C-alpha cells in the first residue's frame, strides 16, 4: 500500500508541474492549451492534482543540509566543517538582494485555487475541503514569513499586473497577519476531510496536521508576543492548548522506540505520527543517512548536559552520574534518547585485510554501549560499531576526532559528540535513504502543550503526566514531579527562568534535539545570548591526541574549544534588531512602500 500511494502522489506531482506551467502561461491571455484556469478546478481529481504542488513546502530529509542549517546559529549544534562560528552570532549577516522566504508565488497559487473552486462542479463538502487545504498552506507560508520578518503584506486574492493597490501595498501589521493565519487554520480544522475518505489520498493534510500546525504556530506566536512585548499572547497560547488537547485525546500513546520515529522505512500507522513525508527507492529518496556519517554535525557539551539521568535528576545533582572526564562514564545511566542522538563511545579492533570486519578488544568496558545498543536497537538501525554506507568500513573507535587522524574518514567529530540521530542501515546504497520523515508528530505537540500551559499559568502535575512524563517514560527516565522542582534542581539554570519552566524547556530541547527548532526557540524566547556562549566539546587530555585538538583557554587538559583565535577576540553578541530578518533589498527597490526592518537600514 505504501508503494502504491507513493506512486499515485508521484504521478500527481508530475501532473501539477505541467499544469502549473500551463496556468502561468494563460492567466492573462486566452488559453492556448486545453488545461487552463477556467477548467483546472472543475473536478475533485483535477483540484487534488493541483493541490499536490503545495506539498513541496515539506522538505523532509532533502536537501539534507537544510535540515540543520539554522541550528548552527543556536547553542546546541556545531558545523564541524566550519569553525568560524555562526554569521548571526558574529554579526556577519548582510541584507540579501533576494530570499526564498520573501516570495509570494506559493501564496499566489493558493489564492488562484481559492478564487476558482466556487465555480466548479464539486459538492459544497468537496469545495470546503479544498478551501481548507488552501487556507492551511497559506497559513503555513505566512507563519514562516512573520516568524522571520514580522510585518508582511497580507494577500488573499489573485493579484494581476495592474493591481497597483496590492502590488505597491505596505507591510500588513503582524497583529492582522497573525490573526488571519489563526482564522485560516480554524476554518481548515472545521472543514477539512480526512485522508482516505471521500477520495482524499492517504497521508495528505487532515485534521491532525491542521491541529499540529495550530499547536506549533500558537506556541510560537504566543511566546514571541510575550517575550518581545507585543501583547495579546494568551489568544495564541490558548489556541495551542486547545488544539494540543484534542490531539492528546485522539493520540494517547507514543511509539515506544524514539529512534524509529526518524529511521523507519514506513511511518504509516505508527503511533504518534500525525503527518509524514514518504520516500521510496527509485521514486523519491534522500541522502541523509549517508551524510549523517560524513563529518557534518556535532552537538555541544551544553546539549549533552541537558540529558537527565535515569533517576530524573540532572548530571549536576544525580548520584548516578559518574563524571565527564571519560566518555564511557559520561554516557552511563542517561536518558535513552541520548544514545539514539549522539554516537556512543566504544572501541573494537581491526581485522587485518578486511575493513568491513572487527574483533572485540577483550576489554569489557570497550563494549559497554555495543551491548546496550543490542538491547534497544537492531541491525537495521543503531547496532555498534557504526559503519560507512554499504557496510564497507567499520568505525573502530568512538569518539573519532577529525583532527586526530586514525585513518578513517567518516564519523569524524570535533566536539566529540557526533550527531547519530539519522543513522540507519535500512538501505546501504549511498545517497539513497528511504526512511520516512516525520513532519508533524506527537512528541512536538506534547512539549508545545506543556510550555503553553505554563505560560498561561496552568501547568501542574496533571499536565506534566499528560505531556512530559510520556516522553520521559519512552526515554526510560523517572517522571517529573512538579512539587520537587526547586531553585536548586539545576544549579546551572538561567536564573531569570522559573525552575519549572526551565525543566519544560529542557524536555523540549531533548525531544527535539538535532531537529530544526532550537534557533527559532531562542528567538521567540529572546534568549539568543545562549548562542553566544562557547560551544565546548568533551573533556580530553591534550597529550592523548598529540596536542592536535584545541582545549579551552589553551590548557593541557579540559574541554575542547575551537574558537581560541584572534578572529574572535572581541567576543560574540546578538543585537536586538537581529531577532527579525532583513527584508531583501530588491523588494524595497520594487516597492518603495516596503520599509526595511529597524536596524537593517
C-alpha positions in Angstrom: 0.0 0.0 0.0 2.8 2.4 0.8 4.4 1.9 -2.7 1.0 2.4 -4.4 0.3 5.6 -2.5 3.7 7.0 -3.3 3.4 6.2 -7.0 0.0 7.9 -7.1 1.4 11.0 -5.4 4.4 11.0 -7.8 2.1 10.9 -10.8 0.1 13.8 -9.3 3.2 15.8 -8.8 4.2 15.3 -12.4 0.8 16.4 -13.5 0.8 19.5 -11.3 4.2 20.7 -12.6 2.8 20.5 -16.2 -0.4 22.1 -15.1 1.4 25.0 -13.3 3.4 25.9 -16.4 0.1 26.0 -18.4 -1.6 28.1 -15.8 1.3 30.6 -15.6 1.2 31.0 -19.4 -2.5 31.5 -19.6 -3.5 33.7 -16.6 -3.5 36.9 -18.6 -4.4 35.7 -22.0 -6.8 33.3 -23.7 -5.6 29.7 -23.1 -3.8 28.1 -26.0 -3.7 24.7 -24.2 -6.6 22.5 -23.1 -5.8 22.9 -19.3 -6.4 26.4 -18.1 -7.6 28.5 -15.1 -11.1 28.1 -16.3 -11.1 24.3 -16.1 -8.3 23.4 -13.7 -10.6 23.3 -10.7 -13.7 21.8 -12.2 -13.4 18.3 -10.6 -12.2 16.9 -7.3 -9.4 15.0 -9.1 -8.1 17.9 -11.0 -8.1 20.1 -7.9 -6.3 17.4 -6.0 -3.7 17.2 -8.7 -3.2 21.0 -8.5 -3.0 21.0 -4.7 -0.3 18.3 -4.6 2.0 21.1 -5.8 1.7 22.8 -2.4 3.3 19.8 -0.6 6.8 20.9 -1.7 7.0 23.1 1.3 7.7 20.0 3.4 11.3 19.4 2.6 11.6 16.4 4.9 15.0 14.9 4.6 16.1 16.6 1.4 18.0 18.7 0.7 19.8 17.1 3.7 21.9 20.1 4.8 18.9 22.4 5.1 17.7 20.2 8.0 20.1 21.7 10.5 21.4 24.8 8.7 19.5 27.2 11.1 20.6 25.1 14.1 24.2 26.1 13.6 23.1 29.5 14.7 21.8 28.3 18.0 23.7 26.8 21.0 23.4 23.1 20.6 24.8 22.2 17.1 28.2 22.8 15.7 29.0 22.6 12.0 32.3 20.7 12.3 33.3 21.8 8.8 33.1 25.5 9.9 35.0 26.6 13.0 34.4 30.3 12.4 31.0 30.3 14.1 27.5 31.5 13.1 27.2 34.5 10.9 24.2 35.5 13.1 26.1 35.3 16.4 29.2 37.0 14.9 27.1 39.8 13.2 28.1 38.9 9.7 24.6 39.0 8.2 24.2 41.3 5.2 21.0 42.4 3.7 20.3 40.0 0.9 19.1 41.1 -2.6 16.5 38.3 -2.6 15.2 35.5 -0.4 13.0 32.4 -0.9 11.2 33.3 2.4 10.1 36.7 0.9 8.4 35.0 -2.1 4.7 35.1 -2.8 4.5 32.6 -5.6 3.0 29.9 -3.4 0.5 32.4 -2.0 -0.5 33.3 -5.5 -1.1 29.7 -6.5 -3.1 29.1 -3.4 -5.2 32.2 -3.9 -5.7 31.1 -7.5 -7.3 27.9 -6.4 -9.4 29.6 -3.7 -10.7 32.1 -6.2 -11.9 29.4 -8.7 -13.2 26.5 -6.7 -16.7 28.0 -6.1 -17.3 27.8 -9.9 -16.5 24.1 -10.0 -18.8 21.0 -10.4 -17.8 19.8 -6.9 -20.2 19.5 -4.0 -20.1 22.0 -1.1 -18.4 19.4 1.1 -15.6 19.0 -1.5 -15.3 22.7 -2.1 -15.0 23.3 1.7 -12.3 20.7 1.8 -10.1 22.3 -0.9 -10.7 25.7 0.6 -9.4 24.2 3.9 -6.3 22.7 2.2 -5.6 26.1 0.5 -6.0 28.0 3.7 -3.8 25.5 5.6 -0.9 26.0 3.2 -1.5 29.8 3.1 -1.2 29.8 6.9 1.9 27.6 6.8 3.6 30.0 4.3 2.6 33.1 6.2 3.8 31.6 9.5 7.2 31.3 8.0 7.1 34.9 6.8 6.0 36.5 10.1 8.4 34.4 12.1 11.3 35.9 10.1 10.1 39.4 9.1 7.3 40.4 11.5 5.0 42.6 9.4 4.5 41.3 5.8 1.9 42.1 3.1 -1.2 40.0 3.5 -2.5 38.9 0.1 -5.7 36.9 0.0 -6.7 37.4 -3.7 -5.2 36.8 -7.1 -3.1 39.8 -8.0 -2.9 41.0 -11.6 -0.1 43.1 -13.1 -2.4 46.2 -13.0 -3.5 45.8 -9.4 -1.3 48.6 -8.1 -3.1 48.9 -4.8 -1.8 45.5 -3.8 1.5 45.4 -5.8 2.6 48.6 -4.0 1.0 48.0 -0.7 2.9 48.5 2.5 3.5 45.7 5.0 0.4 44.5 6.9 0.8 44.7 10.7 1.9 41.5 12.4 -1.3 41.6 14.6 -3.5 41.4 11.5 -1.4 38.7 9.7 -1.2 36.5 12.8 -5.0 36.8 13.3 -5.6 35.8 9.7 -3.3 32.8 10.0 -5.2 31.5 13.0 -8.5 32.1 11.2 -7.3 30.1 8.2 -6.3 27.2 10.4 -9.5 27.2 12.5 -11.5 27.2 9.2 -9.4 24.3 8.0 -9.8 22.4 11.3 -13.6 22.6 11.0 -14.0 21.7 7.3 -11.1 19.5 6.0 -11.9 15.9 5.0 -9.9 13.1 6.4 -7.2 11.4 4.3 -8.5 8.1 2.9 -12.1 9.2 2.9 -14.2 10.9 0.1 -11.5 10.2 -2.5 -8.8 12.1 -0.5 -5.4 10.5 -0.8 -3.8 8.8 2.2 -1.1 10.7 4.1 -2.3 14.1 2.9 -3.2 17.0 5.2 -6.1 16.2 7.5 -7.4 17.5 10.8 -4.4 16.1 12.8 -1.9 18.0 10.7 -4.0 21.2 10.9 -4.2 20.9 14.7 -0.5 20.2 14.9 0.2 23.4 13.0 -2.1 25.3 15.3 -0.2 23.9 18.2 3.2 24.9 16.7 2.0 28.4 15.5 0.1 29.2 18.6 3.1 28.5 20.9 5.5 30.4 18.7 3.3 33.5 18.2 2.1 33.5 21.8 5.6 33.4 23.3 7.0 35.7 20.7 4.4 38.3 21.7 5.1 37.7 25.4 8.8 38.0 25.4 9.0 40.7 22.7 6.4 42.8 24.4 3.7 42.8 21.6 0.7 41.8 23.8 -2.3 39.6 23.1 -0.2 36.4 23.8 -2.9 34.5 25.5 -5.0 34.3 22.4 -2.4 32.2 20.6 -1.3 30.2 23.6 -4.9 29.2 24.2 -5.2 28.1 20.6 -2.1 26.0 21.1 -3.5 24.4 24.2 -6.9 23.6 22.7 -5.5 22.0 19.5 -2.9 20.1 21.5 -5.5 18.7 23.9 -7.6 17.4 21.1 -4.6 15.6 19.6 -3.6 14.2 23.0 -7.1 12.8 23.4 -7.1 11.3 19.9 -3.5 10.0 20.2 -2.9 9.0 23.8 0.2 6.7 23.1 3.6 7.2 21.6 5.6 4.8 19.5 7.8 3.0 22.0 11.1 3.5 20.2 12.3 7.1 19.8 14.8 6.2 17.1 12.2 4.5 14.8 10.3 7.8 14.7 13.1 9.1 12.5 14.5 5.9 10.9 11.6 3.8 9.7 11.0 2.7 6.2 7.3 3.2 6.6 5.7 5.6 9.2 2.1 4.7 8.2 0.1 3.7 11.2 2.9 4.4 13.6 1.6 5.8 17.0 2.2 9.5 17.4 2.9 10.2 13.7 0.4 12.8 12.5 1.8 13.5 9.1 5.0 12.4 7.3 6.9 12.6 4.0 7.1 9.3 2.3 10.2 8.0 0.5 10.6 5.1 -1.9 13.7 3.7 -3.6 13.7 4.7 -7.3 10.8 7.2 -6.9 11.8 9.7 -4.3 14.7 9.2 -1.8 17.3 11.2 0.1 20.9 11.2 1.2 20.5 11.9 4.9 21.8 8.6 6.3 24.9 8.8 4.1 25.6 12.4 5.0 25.0 11.8 8.7 28.1 9.6 8.6 30.3 12.2 7.0 31.7 14.8 9.3 28.9 17.4 9.3 27.2 17.8 12.7 28.3 17.8 16.3 26.4 18.5 19.5 27.9 20.9 22.0 28.6 19.8 25.5 25.8 22.0 26.7 23.4 20.0 24.6 24.6 16.7 26.1 24.5 18.1 29.6 20.7 18.7 29.1 20.0 15.0 29.1 18.9 13.8 32.5 20.0 10.7 34.4 17.6 7.7 34.7 16.6 9.0 38.2 15.2 12.2 36.7 17.9 14.3 38.1 20.5 16.5 36.3 24.1 15.5 35.7 25.0 18.1 38.3 22.9 16.6 41.1 22.3 12.9 40.4 24.3 10.3 42.4 24.1 8.1 39.2 26.4 10.5 37.3 29.9 9.1 37.1 31.7 12.2 35.7 32.6 13.6 32.3 36.4 13.1 32.2 35.8 9.8 30.5 33.4 9.3 27.5 32.1 6.0 28.9 31.4 7.4 32.3 29.6 10.4 30.9 27.1 8.3 28.9 26.2 5.9 31.7 22.7 5.9 33.2 21.4 8.6 30.9 18.1 9.3 29.1 17.8 6.7 26.4 17.3 9.4 23.8 20.9 10.4 24.2 22.1 7.0 22.8 19.9 7.4 19.7 21.0 11.0 19.1 24.8 11.0 19.8 27.2 8.3 18.7 28.0 6.4 21.9 31.6 5.6 22.9 33.2 2.2 22.1 36.4 0.5 20.9 36.9 -2.5 18.7 40.0 -3.9 16.9 40.6 -4.0 13.2 40.8 -7.3 11.3 43.9 -7.2 9.0 42.8 -7.3 5.4 39.1 -6.8 6.0 37.9 -3.2 6.7 34.3 -4.5 7.0 35.1 -6.8 9.9 36.1 -6.2 13.5 37.1 -8.0 16.7 36.2 -7.2 20.3 39.2 -5.9 22.2 38.7 -8.3 25.1 38.2 -5.3 27.5 34.7 -5.4 28.8 34.4 -1.6 29.2 35.1 -1.1 25.5 31.8 -2.9 24.5 29.5 -1.4 27.2 27.5 0.6 24.7 27.8 -2.0 22.0 26.0 -4.4 24.3 23.5 -1.7 25.3 22.5 -0.8 21.7 21.9 -4.5 21.1 19.1 -4.3 23.7 17.5 -1.1 22.5 18.0 -1.3 18.7 18.6 -3.7 15.8 21.0 -4.3 12.9 18.9 -2.1 10.6 19.3 0.9 12.9 21.9 1.5 15.6 23.9 -1.6 16.3 27.5 -0.7 17.0 30.2 -0.4 15.8 29.0 2.2 13.3 29.6 1.6 9.6 30.0 3.6 6.5 27.3 3.3 3.9 27.4 -0.1 2.2 28.8 -1.6 5.4 32.2 -1.5 3.7 34.1 0.2 6.6 33.8 -0.2 10.3 34.4 2.8 12.6 36.7 1.2 15.2 36.8 4.0 17.8 34.3 6.4 19.1 34.7 9.3 19.6 36.7 9.6 16.4 38.2 13.1 16.3 38.5 14.9 13.0 41.9 16.5 13.9 43.5 13.3 15.2 43.5 11.0 12.1 43.3 7.3 12.7 42.8 6.5 9.1 39.0 6.5 8.9 37.4 9.5 7.1 33.8 9.1 8.3 32.1 9.8 11.5 34.8 12.3 12.4 33.8 14.8 15.1 35.3 18.0 16.5 33.4 18.3 19.8 33.4 14.5 20.4 29.6 14.4 20.3 28.9 13.2 16.7 25.2 13.5 15.7 23.8 9.9 15.3 20.1 10.7 15.1 19.7 10.0 11.4 22.0 7.0 11.1 20.3 3.8 9.9 21.1 0.8 7.7 17.7 0.3 6.1 19.5 0.6 2.8 23.2 0.6 2.3 23.1 2.4 -1.0 24.9 5.7 -1.0 22.7 8.8 -1.3 19.5 6.8 -1.4 17.9 6.8 2.0 14.3 5.7 2.2 13.4 6.3 5.8 10.2 8.4 6.0 10.5 11.9 7.5 8.0 12.9 10.3 6.6 16.4 9.6 4.2 16.6 12.5 4.4 14.3 15.5 3.1 14.0 19.0 6.5 14.4 20.6 6.5 18.1 19.5 2.8 18.5 20.4 3.4 17.3 23.9 6.2 19.8 24.6 4.2 22.6 22.9 1.3 21.8 25.2 3.4 21.7 28.4 5.1 25.0 27.6 1.8 26.8 26.6 0.1 25.6 29.8 2.9 27.0 31.9 2.8 30.3 30.0 -0.9 30.5 30.8 -0.3 29.7 34.5 -2.0 26.3 34.2 0.9 23.9 34.4 0.6 21.3 37.2 1.3 17.6 37.8 -1.7 16.5 35.7 -0.3 18.4 32.7 3.1 17.0 33.4 1.7 13.5 33.3 -0.1 14.1 30.1 2.9 15.5 28.3 6.5 15.5 29.7 6.2 12.2 31.6 5.0 10.3 28.5 8.3 11.4 26.8 10.4 10.5 29.8 8.8 7.1 30.1 9.9 6.4 26.5 13.4 7.6 27.4 13.5 5.3 30.5 13.7 8.3 32.8 11.8 8.8 36.1 8.8 11.1 35.8 8.8 14.8 36.6 7.4 15.6 40.0 6.5 19.2 39.8 6.5 19.7 43.6 10.1 18.6 43.8 11.5 21.2 41.3 13.0 24.0 43.3 15.6 26.7 42.7 18.5 24.2 43.2 17.1 21.5 40.9 19.6 22.6 38.2 22.4 24.8 39.6 23.3 25.8 36.0 19.8 27.1 35.3 19.4 30.6 33.8 18.4 32.4 36.9 16.0 34.6 35.0 13.9 31.5 34.2 11.5 29.9 36.6 12.8 26.4 37.6 9.7 24.6 36.4 9.8 26.4 33.0 13.5 25.6 32.8 12.7 21.9 33.1 9.9 22.2 30.5 12.3 23.8 28.1 14.8 21.1 28.9 12.4 18.5 27.8 11.7 20.3 24.6 15.4 20.5 23.9 15.9 16.8 24.4 12.9 15.6 22.5 13.6 17.9 19.5 17.4 17.7 19.6 19.0 18.0 16.2 15.8 19.0 14.5 15.1 22.5 13.1 13.6 24.1 16.2 16.2 25.5 18.6 17.2 28.6 16.7 13.6 29.7 16.5 13.0 28.8 20.1 15.8 31.1 21.2 14.5 33.8 19.0 10.9 33.6 20.4 12.2 33.5 24.0 14.5 36.4 23.2 17.4 34.2 24.5 19.8 34.3 21.6 22.5 35.2 24.2 22.7 31.5 24.8 24.0 31.1 21.2 26.9 33.5 22.1 28.2 31.1 24.7 31.2 28.9 23.9 30.4 25.6 22.2 32.6 23.3 24.2 33.2 19.7 23.5 34.3 16.6 25.6 36.9 16.7 28.3 40.2 15.4 26.9 43.9 15.3 27.9 45.7 17.0 25.1 48.7 14.7 25.1 46.5 11.7 24.4 45.9 13.3 21.0 49.4 14.6 20.3 48.1 18.1 21.3 46.3 18.3 17.9 42.9 19.2 19.4 42.4 22.7 20.9 41.4 22.9 24.5 39.6 25.8 26.2 42.0 28.6 27.4 44.9 26.6 25.9 45.0 24.2 28.8 46.8 20.9 28.7 43.6 19.1 29.6 40.0 20.3 29.7 37.0 20.8 27.3 37.6 21.0 23.6 37.1 24.5 22.2 37.7 25.5 18.6 37.4 29.3 18.7 40.5 30.3 20.6 42.0 32.5 18.0 42.4 36.2 17.2 39.4 36.4 14.9 37.1 36.0 18.0 38.9 38.2 20.4 36.1 40.8 20.5 33.6 38.1 21.6 30.1 37.3 20.1 26.9 39.2 20.5 23.3 39.3 19.2 21.9 42.8 18.8 18.1 43.2 19.3 17.4 44.0 15.7 18.8 40.6 14.6 15.7 38.9 16.1 14.0 39.8 12.8 15.5 39.1 9.4 16.4 41.8 6.9 13.9 42.3 4.1 15.6 41.6 0.7 16.8 44.9 -0.9 15.3 44.2 -4.3 11.8 44.1 -2.7 12.3 47.6 -1.3 13.5 48.8 -4.8 10.5 47.3 -6.5 8.0 48.6 -3.9 9.1 51.9 -2.1 6.2 51.4 0.3 8.0 48.4 1.9 10.1 49.7 4.7 13.2 47.8 6.0 13.1 46.3 9.5 14.7 48.6 12.0 18.4 48.3 12.4 18.9 46.8 8.9 18.5 50.1 7.1 
